[in-house]
Amino acid sequence: MEEIIILHSVEKNKFLAMDGNNEAGFLSYKLKGDIISINSTFVDPEYRNKFLGKKLLDQCVSYAREKGFKIFPRCSYVVRVFEKTNKYDDVKTI
């Protein structure tokens, strides 16, 4: 396993966790106006327990902050993370 890098595909509305050429996970979203609606977060079972979901979310949050967007969590993982911490209060819509 190589070092995991997080890439942002604006065309596909996805943040990708890449292990070399292998997609280890992703966070998908829709952008409407200035609201990022996070639809899904998935990490391949082989890569779980390595905080990849959090890394994907943190990259999305950084992007939202940079662009002045807010985030609406539709994905159950992101809803739980948003409920557990106030770290993302500046970007969340709920």
C-alpha positions in Angstrom: 0.0 0.0 0.0 1.3 3.4 -1.0 0.7 6.6 0.7 -3.0 7.5 0.3 -3.6 10.8 -1.4 -6.9 12.7 -1.6 -7.8 14.1 -5.0 -10.7 16.4 -5.9 -12.6 15.7 -9.2 -14.7 18.8 -9.7 -16.1 17.3 -13.0 -17.4 14.2 -11.1 -18.3 16.1 -7.8 -16.1 13.7 -5.9 -13.2 13.6 -3.5 -11.2 10.4 -4.1 -8.8 8.6 -1.7 -6.2 7.1 -4.0 -3.7 4.4 -3.2 -1.6 4.6 -6.4 -4.1 3.7 -9.1 -6.5 2.1 -6.7 -9.5 4.0 -5.4 -9.6 3.3 -1.7 -12.7 5.5 -1.1 -14.7 8.5 -2.1 -17.0 11.3 -0.9 -19.6 12.3 -3.5 -21.6 15.5 -3.5 -23.9 17.8 -5.5 -23.3 21.5 -5.7 -26.4 23.8 -5.9 -25.6 27.4 -5.6 -23.4 27.8 -2.6 -24.5 24.5 -0.9 -22.5 21.3 -1.1 -24.9 18.4 -0.4 -22.8 15.4 0.6 -24.6 12.3 -0.7 -22.2 9.5 0.1 -19.0 8.5 1.8 -17.5 5.1 1.0 -14.2 3.5 2.1 -13.2 0.1 0.6 -13.2 -2.5 3.4 -9.5 -3.2 2.8 -8.8 0.5 3.8 -11.2 0.9 6.7 -10.0 2.0 10.2 -7.4 4.3 8.6 -9.5 7.5 9.0 -10.0 7.8 5.3 -13.6 8.9 5.7 -12.5 11.7 7.9 -9.7 12.7 5.6 -12.2 12.9 2.7 -14.6 15.0 4.7 -11.8 17.3 5.9 -10.8 17.9 2.2 -14.4 18.7 1.3 -14.7 21.1 4.3 -11.4 22.8 3.3 -12.8 23.2 -0.2 -16.1 24.6 1.2 -14.3 27.1 3.4 -12.1 28.2 0.5 -15.1 28.8 -1.8 -17.4 30.2 0.9 -19.8 27.3 0.5 -22.0 25.6 3.2 -22.4 21.9 3.6 -25.6 20.0 3.9 -24.9 16.4 5.1 -27.2 13.8 3.5 -24.7 11.0 4.1 -25.2 9.3 7.5 -21.5 9.2 8.2 -21.2 13.0 7.8 -24.3 13.6 9.8 -22.8 11.6 12.7 -19.5 13.5 12.5 -21.2 16.9 12.4 -23.2 15.9 15.5 -20.1 14.8 17.5 -18.0 18.0 17.1 -18.3 21.7 16.6 -15.2 21.7 14.4 -17.4 22.1 11.3 -20.0 24.6 12.6 -18.8 27.3 10.3 -19.7 25.3 7.2 -22.7 23.2 8.2 -26.2 24.2 7.3 -27.9 22.4 10.1 
